Amino acid sequence: MKDILMNTLLFDFYGELLTEHQKQIYEDYVLNDLSLGEIASTYGISRQGVHDLIKRCDKALCGYEEKLHLLEKFMNAKKSFEKMNRLLKEYRETGNEELFEEIESLSDNILDEM
């Protein structure tokens, strides 16, 4: 399950860097959940050809992430926003100023990463 989610996220972030042909086949495999045989039949290529293309796309998308870290930055920001949201609710209930300082620190960290 994690691989499917990761592949989907990588495709969302870097899919436009693939060729049109690669995008179509990778999207059919990852997002539309088509089998290698179904994709091969649709595009008139062998199942092995589809398998090889998907592996090349996986490698390319992972390579982009290794160089650019956009997905990593997005996930870190998402975690920080979720924590800020929890802290804001707690701050609203308690009025604890330490919580506000932690929220401010999280906000500064997000801005620094961008």
Secondary structure, 3 states (H helix, E strand, C coil): CHHHHHHHHHHHHHHHHCCHHHHHHHHHHHCCCCCHHHHHHHHCCCHHHHHHHHHHHHHHHHHHHHHHCHHHHHHHHHHHHHHHHHHHHHHHHHCCHHHHHHHHHHHHHHHHHC
